[in-house]
Amino acid sequence: MFFHNNTVLIVFVIGVILLIIGFGLRDRNPGMVLLGIGLLATLYAVVKKAIELFS
């Protein structure tokens, strides 16, 4: 697949998360929106921790 490139993988993951948020907003489902926001926050925390650890 094309996931050997880290930039493409990050863009794909963020795209899926934004897709979840978009479905939640379209269906007026606050649970889906909160799920997407929680996934974004988790992704941010993991990336920030990795930057602190490896830099």
VOGU-3710 file (C-alpha; in Angstrom, 3 decimals, decimal comma):
1> mffhnntvli> 0,000/0,000/0,000  0,974/3,641/0,115  1,306/3,837/3,905  5,092/3,473/3,888  5,341/7,270/3,776  4,685/8,916/7,164  3,279/12,125/5,667  0,713/10,227/3,622  -0,244/8,175/6,678  -0,785/11,287/8,828
11> vfvigvilli> -2,875/12,954/6,110  -4,946/9,780/5,716  -5,585/9,459/9,475  -6,544/13,127/9,825  -8,804/12,772/6,772  -10,625/9,821/8,330  -11,055/11,723/11,608  -12,438/14,767/9,781  -14,754/12,449/7,846  -16,132/11,156/11,171
21> igfglrdrnp> -16,652/14,736/12,370  -18,359/15,617/9,071  -20,760/12,678/9,324  -21,581/13,720/12,881  -22,313/17,283/11,849  -24,404/16,189/8,859  -26,532/13,781/10,894  -26,649/16,136/13,898  -25,100/13,391/16,004  -23,026/14,932/18,813
31> gmvllgigll> -21,535/11,539/19,701  -19,830/11,249/16,317  -18,521/14,813/16,587  -17,140/14,139/20,061  -15,587/10,886/18,840  -13,781/12,743/16,060  -12,639/15,529/18,365  -11,417/12,957/20,881  -9,467/11,152/18,171  -7,894/14,446/17,079
41> atlyavvkka> -6,934/15,250/20,673  -5,441/11,789/21,124  -3,484/12,099/17,893  -2,191/15,509/19,015  -1,120/14,145/22,407  0,690/11,181/20,845  2,522/13,373/18,327  3,478/15,915/21,009  4,788/13,156/23,290  6,772/11,618/20,427
51> ielfs> 8,313/15,005/19,627  9,318/15,464/23,275  10,730/11,959/23,453  12,730/11,896/20,224  13,885/15,492/19,866
//
